[in-house]
Amino acid sequence: MRQAFIFLWIWLATLWPMFASAEEEAVNGGYRGIATLYYIVIWSILSFGLYDAFGKKALYVGAPILGLGIYLILPST
């Protein structure tokens, strides 16, 4: 589990500038880039809560469902 969190932090540190500046490049930009950042943080906290409360099997089932649900509620561009 520790390796997964290390990988997550490395991934976020690598891609964070791309997400943060994504809307600056667009002419009629929206809030999808910053909303993606917020929803990724929310998703990771909820996934850790699943793991903490229900165990590894619930994490494997619930995390993709949470990720899909969060993707569907992102604002349109």
Sequence and secondary structure as in RCSB ss.txt:
>XXXX:A:sequence
MRQAFIFLWIWLATLWPMFASAEEEAVNGGYRGIATLYYIVIWSILSFGLYDAFGKKALYVGAPILGLGIYLILP
ST
>XXXX:A:secstr
 HHHHHHHHHHHHHHHHHHHHHHHH TT  SHHHHHHHHHHHHHHHHHHHHHHH HHHHHHHHHHHHHHHHHTS 
  
